[in-house]
Amino acid sequence: MSGKVTEAMRQIGDWRAWLRENIAYAQRQLGFEGINAEIPAVVIVGRRSELDAKHTARYRELSMTERLSVMTYDRLVEAAIDLVDRGTQ
């Protein structure tokens, strides 16, 4: 796993720990009503064409176990287009 993905996962863990300790502040003062520390997270890892099979399998495994999705820019754009298409139907 790349160092950047490891760092992103650490940051997510840090934010979740902060949120667990400051949930009332986040909900009331910051206006994030209904948020909780187990909220899903997303890590963007680059372009699909740049990933090898080993990394793809590892990122897929992380997406199933860590309450986060690891996706490429390509997948993010496809998901955004899909949302727009569904919104215009």
PDB file with one MODEL, atoms N, CA, C and O in Angstrom:
MODEL        1
ATOM      1  N   MET A   1       0.859  -1.175   0.000  1.00  0.00           N
ATOM      2  CA  MET A   1       0.000   0.000   0.000  1.00  0.00           C
ATOM      3  C   MET A   1       0.897   1.227   0.000  1.00  0.00           C
ATOM      4  O   MET A   1       1.928   1.257   0.672  1.00  0.00           O
ATOM      5  N   SER A   2       0.498   2.228  -0.752  1.00  0.00           N
ATOM      6  CA  SER A   2       1.361   3.407  -0.858  1.00  0.00           C
ATOM      7  C   SER A   2       1.358   4.211   0.437  1.00  0.00           C
ATOM      8  O   SER A   2       0.414   4.149   1.225  1.00  0.00           O
ATOM      9  N   GLY A   3       2.416   4.955   0.634  1.00  0.00           N
ATOM     10  CA  GLY A   3       2.533   5.797   1.820  1.00  0.00           C
ATOM     11  C   GLY A   3       1.438   6.843   1.898  1.00  0.00           C
ATOM     12  O   GLY A   3       0.988   7.190   2.990  1.00  0.00           O
ATOM     13  N   LYS A   4       1.004   7.349   0.750  1.00  0.00           N
ATOM     14  CA  LYS A   4      -0.052   8.365   0.743  1.00  0.00           C
ATOM     15  C   LYS A   4      -1.381   7.776   1.200  1.00  0.00           C
ATOM     16  O   LYS A   4      -2.136   8.439   1.912  1.00  0.00           O
ATOM     17  N   VAL A   5      -1.677   6.547   0.804  1.00  0.00           N
ATOM     18  CA  VAL A   5      -2.922   5.901   1.244  1.00  0.00           C
ATOM     19  C   VAL A   5      -2.845   5.607   2.739  1.00  0.00           C
ATOM     20  O   VAL A   5      -3.824   5.785   3.463  1.00  0.00           O
ATOM     21  N   THR A   6      -1.690   5.162   3.194  1.00  0.00           N
ATOM     22  CA  THR A   6      -1.499   4.920   4.625  1.00  0.00           C
ATOM     23  C   THR A   6      -1.711   6.206   5.416  1.00  0.00           C
ATOM     24  O   THR A   6      -2.366   6.192   6.459  1.00  0.00           O
ATOM     25  N   GLU A   7      -1.161   7.314   4.928  1.00  0.00           N
ATOM     26  CA  GLU A   7      -1.333   8.604   5.585  1.00  0.00           C
ATOM     27  C   GLU A   7      -2.798   9.040   5.576  1.00  0.00           C
ATOM     28  O   GLU A   7      -3.296   9.559   6.575  1.00  0.00           O
ATOM     29  N   ALA A   8      -3.479   8.836   4.471  1.00  0.00           N
ATOM     30  CA  ALA A   8      -4.908   9.187   4.389  1.00  0.00           C
ATOM     31  C   ALA A   8      -5.716   8.382   5.394  1.00  0.00           C
ATOM     32  O   ALA A   8      -6.617   8.918   6.039  1.00  0.00           O
ATOM     33  N   MET A   9      -5.405   7.109   5.530  1.00  0.00           N
ATOM     34  CA  MET A   9      -6.120   6.268   6.497  1.00  0.00           C
ATOM     35  C   MET A   9      -5.829   6.717   7.924  1.00  0.00           C
ATOM     36  O   MET A   9      -6.718   6.678   8.776  1.00  0.00           O
ATOM     37  N   ARG A  10      -4.606   7.141   8.195  1.00  0.00           N
ATOM     38  CA  ARG A  10      -4.273   7.653   9.526  1.00  0.00           C
ATOM     39  C   ARG A  10      -5.066   8.917   9.814  1.00  0.00           C
ATOM     40  O   ARG A  10      -5.582   9.094  10.918  1.00  0.00           O
ATOM     41  N   GLN A  11      -5.163   9.792   8.830  1.00  0.00           N
ATOM     42  CA  GLN A  11      -5.934  11.020   9.005  1.00  0.00           C
ATOM     43  C   GLN A  11      -7.409  10.715   9.282  1.00  0.00           C
ATOM     44  O   GLN A  11      -8.029  11.351  10.136  1.00  0.00           O
ATOM     45  N   ILE A  12      -7.956   9.760   8.571  1.00  0.00           N
ATOM     46  CA  ILE A  12      -9.348   9.361   8.813  1.00  0.00           C
ATOM     47  C   ILE A  12      -9.498   8.852  10.242  1.00  0.00           C
ATOM     48  O   ILE A  12     -10.451   9.202  10.937  1.00  0.00           O
ATOM     49  N   GLY A  13      -8.553   8.026  10.674  1.00  0.00           N
ATOM     50  CA  GLY A  13      -8.577   7.527  12.048  1.00  0.00           C
ATOM     51  C   GLY A  13      -8.490   8.651  13.067  1.00  0.00           C
ATOM     52  O   GLY A  13      -9.189   8.638  14.080  1.00  0.00           O
ATOM     53  N   ASP A  14      -7.625   9.628  12.794  1.00  0.00           N
ATOM     54  CA  ASP A  14      -7.496  10.782  13.691  1.00  0.00           C
ATOM     55  C   ASP A  14      -8.798  11.567  13.764  1.00  0.00           C
ATOM     56  O   ASP A  14      -9.231  11.943  14.854  1.00  0.00           O
ATOM     57  N   TRP A  15      -9.427  11.818  12.624  1.00  0.00           N
ATOM     58  CA  TRP A  15     -10.689  12.560  12.616  1.00  0.00           C
ATOM     59  C   TRP A  15     -11.788  11.792  13.334  1.00  0.00           C
ATOM     60  O   TRP A  15     -12.589  12.375  14.065  1.00  0.00           O
ATOM     61  N   ARG A  16     -11.823  10.473  13.120  1.00  0.00           N
ATOM     62  CA  ARG A  16     -12.841   9.674  13.813  1.00  0.00           C
ATOM     63  C   ARG A  16     -12.624   9.708  15.327  1.00  0.00           C
ATOM     64  O   ARG A  16     -13.590   9.782  16.086  1.00  0.00           O
ATOM     65  N   ALA A  17     -11.373   9.655  15.772  1.00  0.00           N
ATOM     66  CA  ALA A  17     -11.081   9.729  17.206  1.00  0.00           C
ATOM     67  C   ALA A  17     -11.502  11.094  17.747  1.00  0.00           C
ATOM     68  O   ALA A  17     -12.102  11.172  18.819  1.00  0.00           O
ATOM     69  N   TRP A  18     -11.192  12.184  17.010  1.00  0.00           N
ATOM     70  CA  TRP A  18     -11.602  13.517  17.439  1.00  0.00           C
ATOM     71  C   TRP A  18     -13.120  13.596  17.530  1.00  0.00           C
ATOM     72  O   TRP A  18     -13.668  14.153  18.481  1.00  0.00           O
ATOM     73  N   LEU A  19     -13.788  13.035  16.533  1.00  0.00           N
ATOM     74  CA  LEU A  19     -15.246  13.095  16.501  1.00  0.00           C
ATOM     75  C   LEU A  19     -15.859  12.325  17.669  1.00  0.00           C
ATOM     76  O   LEU A  19     -16.848  12.772  18.250  1.00  0.00           O
ATOM     77  N   ARG A  20     -15.287  11.179  18.017  1.00  0.00           N
ATOM     78  CA  ARG A  20     -15.792  10.419  19.170  1.00  0.00           C
ATOM     79  C   ARG A  20     -15.718  11.254  20.452  1.00  0.00           C
ATOM     80  O   ARG A  20     -16.627  11.207  21.280  1.00  0.00           O
ATOM     81  N   GLU A  21     -14.649  12.007  20.608  1.00  0.00           N
ATOM     82  CA  GLU A  21     -14.447  12.813  21.811  1.00  0.00           C
ATOM     83  C   GLU A  21     -15.208  14.139  21.781  1.00  0.00           C
ATOM     84  O   GLU A  21     -15.422  14.754  22.825  1.00  0.00           O
ATOM     85  N   ASN A  22     -15.613  14.578  20.598  1.00  0.00           N
ATOM     86  CA  ASN A  22     -16.223  15.903  20.453  1.00  0.00           C
ATOM     87  C   ASN A  22     -17.539  15.850  19.681  1.00  0.00           C
ATOM     88  O   ASN A  22     -17.883  16.798  18.975  1.00  0.00           O
ATOM     89  N   ILE A  23     -18.266  14.758  19.812  1.00  0.00           N
ATOM     90  CA  ILE A  23     -19.471  14.563  19.013  1.00  0.00           C
ATOM     91  C   ILE A  23     -20.506  15.656  19.262  1.00  0.00           C
ATOM     92  O   ILE A  23     -21.112  16.157  18.314  1.00  0.00           O
ATOM     93  N   ALA A  24     -20.713  16.030  20.509  1.00  0.00           N
ATOM     94  CA  ALA A  24     -21.713  17.066  20.810  1.00  0.00           C
ATOM     95  C   ALA A  24     -21.320  18.387  20.156  1.00  0.00           C
ATOM     96  O   ALA A  24     -22.169  19.069  19.581  1.00  0.00           O
ATOM     97  N   TYR A  25     -20.051  18.750  20.238  1.00  0.00           N
ATOM     98  CA  TYR A  25     -19.570  19.988  19.621  1.00  0.00           C
ATOM     99  C   TYR A  25     -19.790  19.944  18.105  1.00  0.00           C
ATOM    100  O   TYR A  25     -20.283  20.909  17.520  1.00  0.00           O
ATOM    101  N   ALA A  26     -19.426  18.832  17.475  1.00  0.00           N
ATOM    102  CA  ALA A  26     -19.576  18.703  16.021  1.00  0.00           C
ATOM    103  C   ALA A  26     -21.039  18.808  15.608  1.00  0.00           C
ATOM    104  O   ALA A  26     -21.363  19.439  14.602  1.00  0.00           O
ATOM    105  N   GLN A  27     -21.918  18.190  16.386  1.00  0.00           N
ATOM    106  CA  GLN A  27     -23.331  18.202  16.029  1.00  0.00           C
ATOM    107  C   GLN A  27     -23.988  19.548  16.293  1.00  0.00           C
ATOM    108  O   GLN A  27     -24.728  20.054  15.449  1.00  0.00           O
ATOM    109  N   ARG A  28     -23.729  20.126  17.445  1.00  0.00           N
ATOM    110  CA  ARG A  28     -24.432  21.361  17.836  1.00  0.00           C
ATOM    111  C   ARG A  28     -23.746  22.629  17.347  1.00  0.00           C
ATOM    112  O   ARG A  28     -24.384  23.495  16.750  1.00  0.00           O
ATOM    113  N   GLN A  29     -22.452  22.734  17.599  1.00  0.00           N
ATOM    114  CA  GLN A  29     -21.739  23.974  17.273  1.00  0.00           C
ATOM    115  C   GLN A  29     -21.356  24.068  15.792  1.00  0.00           C
ATOM    116  O   GLN A  29     -21.400  25.144  15.196  1.00  0.00           O
ATOM    117  N   LEU A  30     -20.986  22.939  15.215  1.00  0.00           N
ATOM    118  CA  LEU A  30     -20.572  22.954  13.808  1.00  0.00           C
ATOM    119  C   LEU A  30     -21.724  22.656  12.855  1.00  0.00           C
ATOM    120  O   LEU A  30     -21.597  22.829  11.642  1.00  0.00           O
ATOM    121  N   GLY A  31     -22.860  22.202  13.418  1.00  0.00           N
ATOM    122  CA  GLY A  31     -24.052  21.960  12.595  1.00  0.00           C
ATOM    123  C   GLY A  31     -24.087  20.634  11.869  1.00  0.00           C
ATOM    124  O   GLY A  31     -24.877  20.471  10.939  1.00  0.00           O
ATOM    125  N   PHE A  32     -23.255  19.678  12.261  1.00  0.00           N
ATOM    126  CA  PHE A  32     -23.241  18.361  11.626  1.00  0.00           C
ATOM    127  C   PHE A  32     -24.209  17.424  12.335  1.00  0.00           C
ATOM    128  O   PHE A  32     -23.803  16.398  12.881  1.00  0.00           O
ATOM    129  N   GLU A  33     -25.491  17.780  12.325  1.00  0.00           N
ATOM    130  CA  GLU A  33     -26.497  16.973  13.001  1.00  0.00           C
ATOM    131  C   GLU A  33     -26.523  15.564  12.409  1.00  0.00           C
ATOM    132  O   GLU A  33     -26.493  15.389  11.191  1.00  0.00           O
ATOM    133  N   GLY A  34     -26.576  14.589  13.269  1.00  0.00           N
ATOM    134  CA  GLY A  34     -26.657  13.200  12.832  1.00  0.00           C
ATOM    135  C   GLY A  34     -25.321  12.554  12.498  1.00  0.00           C
ATOM    136  O   GLY A  34     -25.271  11.352  12.234  1.00  0.00           O
ATOM    137  N   ILE A  35     -24.249  13.317  12.504  1.00  0.00           N
ATOM    138  CA  ILE A  35     -22.937  12.738  12.196  1.00  0.00           C
ATOM    139  C   ILE A  35     -22.493  11.842  13.344  1.00  0.00           C
ATOM    140  O   ILE A  35     -22.854  12.068  14.499  1.00  0.00           O
ATOM    141  N   ASN A  36     -21.714  10.834  13.019  1.00  0.00           N
ATOM    142  CA  ASN A  36     -21.104   9.992  14.049  1.00  0.00           C
ATOM    143  C   ASN A  36     -19.719   9.581  13.583  1.00  0.00           C
ATOM    144  O   ASN A  36     -19.369   9.759  12.416  1.00  0.00           O
ATOM    145  N   ALA A  37     -18.945   9.037  14.487  1.00  0.00           N
ATOM    146  CA  ALA A  37     -17.546   8.711  14.191  1.00  0.00           C
ATOM    147  C   ALA A  37     -17.397   7.529  13.242  1.00  0.00           C
ATOM    148  O   ALA A  37     -16.306   7.275  12.732  1.00  0.00           O
ATOM    149  N   GLU A  38     -18.475   6.817  13.008  1.00  0.00           N
ATOM    150  CA  GLU A  38     -18.391   5.661  12.119  1.00  0.00           C
ATOM    151  C   GLU A  38     -18.856   5.988  10.703  1.00  0.00           C
ATOM    152  O   GLU A  38     -19.097   5.095   9.891  1.00  0.00           O
ATOM    153  N   ILE A  39     -18.975   7.280  10.425  1.00  0.00           N
ATOM    154  CA  ILE A  39     -19.408   7.708   9.100  1.00  0.00           C
ATOM    155  C   ILE A  39     -18.436   7.165   8.045  1.00  0.00           C
ATOM    156  O   ILE A  39     -17.227   7.149   8.276  1.00  0.00           O
ATOM    157  N   PRO A  40     -18.940   6.725   6.906  1.00  0.00           N
ATOM    158  CA  PRO A  40     -18.039   6.215   5.867  1.00  0.00           C
ATOM    159  C   PRO A  40     -17.096   7.306   5.362  1.00  0.00           C
ATOM    160  O   PRO A  40     -17.432   8.490   5.370  1.00  0.00           O
ATOM    161  N   ALA A  41     -15.926   6.887   4.931  1.00  0.00           N
ATOM    162  CA  ALA A  41     -14.914   7.808   4.403  1.00  0.00           C
ATOM    163  C   ALA A  41     -14.502   7.340   3.011  1.00  0.00           C
ATOM    164  O   ALA A  41     -14.700   6.182   2.644  1.00  0.00           O
ATOM    165  N   VAL A  42     -13.926   8.260   2.248  1.00  0.00           N
ATOM    166  CA  VAL A  42     -13.465   7.948   0.892  1.00  0.00           C
ATOM    167  C   VAL A  42     -12.029   8.420   0.738  1.00  0.00           C
ATOM    168  O   VAL A  42     -11.683   9.529   1.147  1.00  0.00           O
ATOM    169  N   VAL A  43     -11.195   7.574   0.148  1.00  0.00           N
ATOM    170  CA  VAL A  43      -9.815   7.922  -0.201  1.00  0.00           C
ATOM    171  C   VAL A  43      -9.698   7.815  -1.721  1.00  0.00           C
ATOM    172  O   VAL A  43     -10.018   6.777  -2.301  1.00  0.00           O
ATOM    173  N   ILE A  44      -9.240   8.889  -2.360  1.00  0.00           N
ATOM    174  CA  ILE A  44      -9.047   8.898  -3.810  1.00  0.00           C
ATOM    175  C   ILE A  44      -7.577   8.591  -4.090  1.00  0.00           C
ATOM    176  O   ILE A  44      -6.687   9.230  -3.529  1.00  0.00           O
ATOM    177  N   VAL A  45      -7.322   7.596  -4.973  1.00  0.00           N
ATOM    178  CA  VAL A  45      -5.956   7.096  -5.150  1.00  0.00           C
ATOM    179  C   VAL A  45      -5.315   7.356  -6.506  1.00  0.00           C
ATOM    180  O   VAL A  45      -4.228   6.836  -6.756  1.00  0.00           O
ATOM    181  N   GLY A  46      -5.910   8.108  -7.368  1.00  0.00           N
ATOM    182  CA  GLY A  46      -5.300   8.363  -8.671  1.00  0.00           C
ATOM    183  C   GLY A  46      -6.177   7.818  -9.784  1.00  0.00           C
ATOM    184  O   GLY A  46      -7.386   7.660  -9.616  1.00  0.00           O
ATOM    185  N   ARG A  47      -5.560   7.531 -10.922  1.00  0.00           N
ATOM    186  CA  ARG A  47      -6.308   7.060 -12.086  1.00  0.00           C
ATOM    187  C   ARG A  47      -6.342   5.538 -12.125  1.00  0.00           C
ATOM    188  O   ARG A  47      -5.399   4.875 -11.695  1.00  0.00           O
ATOM    189  N   ARG A  48      -7.416   5.000 -12.636  1.00  0.00           N
ATOM    190  CA  ARG A  48      -7.598   3.553 -12.734  1.00  0.00           C
ATOM    191  C   ARG A  48      -6.455   2.896 -13.502  1.00  0.00           C
ATOM    192  O   ARG A  48      -5.977   1.827 -13.121  1.00  0.00           O
ATOM    193  N   SER A  49      -6.022   3.531 -14.572  1.00  0.00           N
ATOM    194  CA  SER A  49      -4.964   2.956 -15.421  1.00  0.00           C
ATOM    195  C   SER A  49      -3.626   2.856 -14.702  1.00  0.00           C
ATOM    196  O   SER A  49      -2.739   2.133 -15.155  1.00  0.00           O
ATOM    197  N   GLU A  50      -3.461   3.568 -13.589  1.00  0.00           N
ATOM    198  CA  GLU A  50      -2.203   3.559 -12.851  1.00  0.00           C
ATOM    199  C   GLU A  50      -2.123   2.460 -11.802  1.00  0.00           C
ATOM    200  O   GLU A  50      -1.057   2.236 -11.228  1.00  0.00           O
ATOM    201  N   LEU A  51      -3.240   1.764 -11.538  1.00  0.00           N
ATOM    202  CA  LEU A  51      -3.258   0.744 -10.490  1.00  0.00           C
ATOM    203  C   LEU A  51      -2.934  -0.627 -11.053  1.00  0.00           C
ATOM    204  O   LEU A  51      -3.384  -0.988 -12.140  1.00  0.00           O
ATOM    205  N   ASP A  52      -2.150  -1.385 -10.305  1.00  0.00           N
ATOM    206  CA  ASP A  52      -1.914  -2.772 -10.688  1.00  0.00           C
ATOM    207  C   ASP A  52      -2.892  -3.675  -9.934  1.00  0.00           C
ATOM    208  O   ASP A  52      -3.608  -3.219  -9.043  1.00  0.00           O
ATOM    209  N   ALA A  53      -2.916  -4.942 -10.294  1.00  0.00           N
ATOM    210  CA  ALA A  53      -3.877  -5.879  -9.710  1.00  0.00           C
ATOM    211  C   ALA A  53      -3.693  -6.019  -8.201  1.00  0.00           C
ATOM    212  O   ALA A  53      -4.674  -6.154  -7.470  1.00  0.00           O
ATOM    213  N   LYS A  54      -2.459  -5.990  -7.732  1.00  0.00           N
ATOM    214  CA  LYS A  54      -2.187  -6.120  -6.301  1.00  0.00           C
ATOM    215  C   LYS A  54      -2.814  -4.975  -5.509  1.00  0.00           C
ATOM    216  O   LYS A  54      -3.474  -5.204  -4.496  1.00  0.00           O
ATOM    217  N   HIS A  55      -2.606  -3.742  -5.976  1.00  0.00           N
ATOM    218  CA  HIS A  55      -3.169  -2.594  -5.275  1.00  0.00           C
ATOM    219  C   HIS A  55      -4.695  -2.588  -5.370  1.00  0.00           C
ATOM    220  O   HIS A  55      -5.380  -2.273  -4.397  1.00  0.00           O
ATOM    221  N   THR A  56      -5.219  -2.934  -6.532  1.00  0.00           N
ATOM    222  CA  THR A  56      -6.669  -2.977  -6.702  1.00  0.00           C
ATOM    223  C   THR A  56      -7.289  -3.945  -5.705  1.00  0.00           C
ATOM    224  O   THR A  56      -8.301  -3.625  -5.081  1.00  0.00           O
ATOM    225  N   ALA A  57      -6.699  -5.120  -5.547  1.00  0.00           N
ATOM    226  CA  ALA A  57      -7.231  -6.111  -4.598  1.00  0.00           C
ATOM    227  C   ALA A  57      -7.118  -5.605  -3.163  1.00  0.00           C
ATOM    228  O   ALA A  57      -8.042  -5.791  -2.371  1.00  0.00           O
ATOM    229  N   ARG A  58      -6.013  -4.976  -2.822  1.00  0.00           N
ATOM    230  CA  ARG A  58      -5.823  -4.451  -1.456  1.00  0.00           C
ATOM    231  C   ARG A  58      -6.820  -3.337  -1.156  1.00  0.00           C
ATOM    232  O   ARG A  58      -7.400  -3.302  -0.071  1.00  0.00           O
ATOM    233  N   TYR A  59      -7.024  -2.439  -2.096  1.00  0.00           N
ATOM    234  CA  TYR A  59      -7.968  -1.347  -1.880  1.00  0.00           C
ATOM    235  C   TYR A  59      -9.399  -1.871  -1.777  1.00  0.00           C
ATOM    236  O   TYR A  59     -10.199  -1.352  -0.998  1.00  0.00           O
ATOM    237  N   ARG A  60      -9.716  -2.884  -2.551  1.00  0.00           N
ATOM    238  CA  ARG A  60     -11.046  -3.493  -2.462  1.00  0.00           C
ATOM    239  C   ARG A  60     -11.241  -4.123  -1.074  1.00  0.00           C
ATOM    240  O   ARG A  60     -12.313  -4.007  -0.481  1.00  0.00           O
ATOM    241  N   GLU A  61     -10.202  -4.784  -0.566  1.00  0.00           N
ATOM    242  CA  GLU A  61     -10.264  -5.382   0.771  1.00  0.00           C
ATOM    243  C   GLU A  61     -10.455  -4.299   1.839  1.00  0.00           C
ATOM    244  O   GLU A  61     -11.272  -4.468   2.744  1.00  0.00           O
ATOM    245  N   LEU A  62      -9.727  -3.211   1.746  1.00  0.00           N
ATOM    246  CA  LEU A  62      -9.878  -2.115   2.702  1.00  0.00           C
ATOM    247  C   LEU A  62     -11.297  -1.557   2.676  1.00  0.00           C
ATOM    248  O   LEU A  62     -11.861  -1.222   3.717  1.00  0.00           O
ATOM    249  N   SER A  63     -11.862  -1.462   1.489  1.00  0.00           N
ATOM    250  CA  SER A  63     -13.212  -0.933   1.354  1.00  0.00           C
ATOM    251  C   SER A  63     -14.240  -1.802   2.058  1.00  0.00           C
ATOM    252  O   SER A  63     -15.310  -1.319   2.429  1.00  0.00           O
ATOM    253  N   MET A  64     -13.931  -3.071   2.247  1.00  0.00           N
ATOM    254  CA  MET A  64     -14.867  -3.974   2.909  1.00  0.00           C
ATOM    255  C   MET A  64     -14.664  -4.028   4.423  1.00  0.00           C
ATOM    256  O   MET A  64     -15.562  -4.462   5.144  1.00  0.00           O
ATOM    257  N   THR A  65     -13.501  -3.596   4.916  1.00  0.00           N
ATOM    258  CA  THR A  65     -13.204  -3.817   6.329  1.00  0.00           C
ATOM    259  C   THR A  65     -13.024  -2.553   7.165  1.00  0.00           C
ATOM    260  O   THR A  65     -13.113  -2.629   8.390  1.00  0.00           O
ATOM    261  N   GLU A  66     -12.781  -1.423   6.568  1.00  0.00           N
ATOM    262  CA  GLU A  66     -12.396  -0.242   7.339  1.00  0.00           C
ATOM    263  C   GLU A  66     -13.421   0.892   7.305  1.00  0.00           C
ATOM    264  O   GLU A  66     -13.086   2.020   7.666  1.00  0.00           O
ATOM    265  N   ARG A  67     -14.649   0.628   6.885  1.00  0.00           N
ATOM    266  CA  ARG A  67     -15.667   1.671   6.773  1.00  0.00           C
ATOM    267  C   ARG A  67     -15.193   2.818   5.887  1.00  0.00           C
ATOM    268  O   ARG A  67     -15.491   3.985   6.140  1.00  0.00           O
ATOM    269  N   LEU A  68     -14.453   2.464   4.850  1.00  0.00           N
ATOM    270  CA  LEU A  68     -14.022   3.472   3.903  1.00  0.00           C
ATOM    271  C   LEU A  68     -14.007   2.887   2.508  1.00  0.00           C
ATOM    272  O   LEU A  68     -13.895   1.676   2.318  1.00  0.00           O
ATOM    273  N   SER A  69     -14.120   3.768   1.546  1.00  0.00           N
ATOM    274  CA  SER A  69     -14.025   3.369   0.149  1.00  0.00           C
ATOM    275  C   SER A  69     -12.738   3.937  -0.413  1.00  0.00           C
ATOM    276  O   SER A  69     -12.435   5.117  -0.235  1.00  0.00           O
ATOM    277  N   VAL A  70     -11.988   3.095  -1.090  1.00  0.00           N
ATOM    278  CA  VAL A  70     -10.807   3.549  -1.805  1.00  0.00           C
ATOM    279  C   VAL A  70     -11.193   3.501  -3.272  1.00  0.00           C
ATOM    280  O   VAL A  70     -11.528   2.443  -3.806  1.00  0.00           O
ATOM    281  N   MET A  71     -11.144   4.653  -3.915  1.00  0.00           N
ATOM    282  CA  MET A  71     -11.555   4.701  -5.314  1.00  0.00           C
ATOM    283  C   MET A  71     -10.633   5.589  -6.124  1.00  0.00           C
ATOM    284  O   MET A  71      -9.909   6.425  -5.584  1.00  0.00           O
ATOM    285  N   THR A  72     -10.674   5.390  -7.423  1.00  0.00           N
ATOM    286  CA  THR A  72      -9.881   6.219  -8.335  1.00  0.00           C
ATOM    287  C   THR A  72     -10.673   7.466  -8.711  1.00  0.00           C
ATOM    288  O   THR A  72     -11.880   7.552  -8.482  1.00  0.00           O
ATOM    289  N   TYR A  73      -9.961   8.432  -9.294  1.00  0.00           N
ATOM    290  CA  TYR A  73     -10.638   9.609  -9.824  1.00  0.00           C
ATOM    291  C   TYR A  73     -11.671   9.189 -10.864  1.00  0.00           C
ATOM    292  O   TYR A  73     -12.754   9.767 -10.949  1.00  0.00           O
ATOM    293  N   ASP A  74     -11.321   8.170 -11.656  1.00  0.00           N
ATOM    294  CA  ASP A  74     -12.238   7.700 -12.698  1.00  0.00           C
ATOM    295  C   ASP A  74     -13.561   7.239 -12.082  1.00  0.00           C
ATOM    296  O   ASP A  74     -14.635   7.593 -12.569  1.00  0.00           O
ATOM    297  N   ARG A  75     -13.478   6.465 -11.030  1.00  0.00           N
ATOM    298  CA  ARG A  75     -14.689   5.976 -10.369  1.00  0.00           C
ATOM    299  C   ARG A  75     -15.474   7.130  -9.742  1.00  0.00           C
ATOM    300  O   ARG A  75     -16.703   7.135  -9.793  1.00  0.00           O
ATOM    301  N   LEU A  76     -14.789   8.091  -9.162  1.00  0.00           N
ATOM    302  CA  LEU A  76     -15.441   9.260  -8.577  1.00  0.00           C
ATOM    303  C   LEU A  76     -16.222  10.025  -9.648  1.00  0.00           C
ATOM    304  O   LEU A  76     -17.373  10.404  -9.428  1.00  0.00           O
ATOM    305  N   VAL A  77     -15.599  10.249 -10.800  1.00  0.00           N
ATOM    306  CA  VAL A  77     -16.269  10.958 -11.892  1.00  0.00           C
ATOM    307  C   VAL A  77     -17.470  10.155 -12.387  1.00  0.00           C
ATOM    308  O   VAL A  77     -18.536  10.720 -12.630  1.00  0.00           O
ATOM    309  N   GLU A  78     -17.302   8.838 -12.539  1.00  0.00           N
ATOM    310  CA  GLU A  78     -18.417   7.993 -12.980  1.00  0.00           C
ATOM    311  C   GLU A  78     -19.580   8.057 -11.996  1.00  0.00           C
ATOM    312  O   GLU A  78     -20.738   8.122 -12.406  1.00  0.00           O
ATOM    313  N   ALA A  79     -19.277   8.039 -10.704  1.00  0.00           N
ATOM    314  CA  ALA A  79     -20.328   8.111  -9.683  1.00  0.00           C
ATOM    315  C   ALA A  79     -21.030   9.466  -9.739  1.00  0.00           C
ATOM    316  O   ALA A  79     -22.250   9.534  -9.590  1.00  0.00           O
ATOM    317  N   ALA A  80     -20.275  10.545  -9.952  1.00  0.00           N
ATOM    318  CA  ALA A  80     -20.870  11.886 -10.045  1.00  0.00           C
ATOM    319  C   ALA A  80     -21.779  11.980 -11.274  1.00  0.00           C
ATOM    320  O   ALA A  80     -22.880  12.526 -11.196  1.00  0.00           O
ATOM    321  N   ILE A  81     -21.325  11.457 -12.380  1.00  0.00           N
ATOM    322  CA  ILE A  81     -22.136  11.472 -13.614  1.00  0.00           C
ATOM    323  C   ILE A  81     -23.413  10.673 -13.387  1.00  0.00           C
ATOM    324  O   ILE A  81     -24.493  11.093 -13.804  1.00  0.00           O
ATOM    325  N   ASP A  82     -23.293   9.526 -12.730  1.00  0.00           N
ATOM    326  CA  ASP A  82     -24.464   8.697 -12.454  1.00  0.00           C
ATOM    327  C   ASP A  82     -25.473   9.455 -11.587  1.00  0.00           C
ATOM    328  O   ASP A  82     -26.676   9.399 -11.841  1.00  0.00           O
ATOM    329  N   LEU A  83     -24.986  10.158 -10.572  1.00  0.00           N
ATOM    330  CA  LEU A  83     -25.888  10.954  -9.721  1.00  0.00           C
ATOM    331  C   LEU A  83     -26.588  12.054 -10.516  1.00  0.00           C
ATOM    332  O   LEU A  83     -27.786  12.281 -10.349  1.00  0.00           O
ATOM    333  N   VAL A  84     -25.838  12.730 -11.377  1.00  0.00           N
ATOM    334  CA  VAL A  84     -26.439  13.785 -12.199  1.00  0.00           C
ATOM    335  C   VAL A  84     -27.484  13.185 -13.139  1.00  0.00           C
ATOM    336  O   VAL A  84     -28.577  13.728 -13.296  1.00  0.00           O
ATOM    337  N   ASP A  85     -27.135  12.065 -13.758  1.00  0.00           N
ATOM    338  CA  ASP A  85     -28.082  11.409 -14.679  1.00  0.00           C
ATOM    339  C   ASP A  85     -29.369  10.999 -13.959  1.00  0.00           C
ATOM    340  O   ASP A  85     -30.466  11.188 -14.483  1.00  0.00           O
ATOM    341  N   ARG A  86     -29.229  10.439 -12.759  1.00  0.00           N
ATOM    342  CA  ARG A  86     -30.416  10.041 -11.995  1.00  0.00           C
ATOM    343  C   ARG A  86     -31.237  11.245 -11.575  1.00  0.00           C
ATOM    344  O   ARG A  86     -32.460  11.157 -11.470  1.00  0.00           O
ATOM    345  N   GLY A  87     -30.579  12.367 -11.333  1.00  0.00           N
ATOM    346  CA  GLY A  87     -31.277  13.578 -10.924  1.00  0.00           C
ATOM    347  C   GLY A  87     -32.016  14.260 -12.041  1.00  0.00           C
ATOM    348  O   GLY A  87     -32.925  15.052 -11.791  1.00  0.00           O
ATOM    349  N   THR A  88     -31.641  13.967 -13.287  1.00  0.00           N
ATOM    350  CA  THR A  88     -32.288  14.615 -14.420  1.00  0.00           C
ATOM    351  C   THR A  88     -33.329  13.737 -15.083  1.00  0.00           C
ATOM    352  O   THR A  88     -33.911  14.128 -16.095  1.00  0.00           O
ATOM    353  N   GLN A  89     -33.572  12.571 -14.539  1.00  0.00           N
ATOM    354  CA  GLN A  89     -34.574  11.660 -15.136  1.00  0.00           C
ATOM    355  C   GLN A  89     -35.931  11.877 -14.553  1.00  0.00           C
ATOM    356  O   GLN A  89     -36.884  11.200 -14.939  1.00  0.00           O
TER     357      GLN A  89
ENDMDL
END
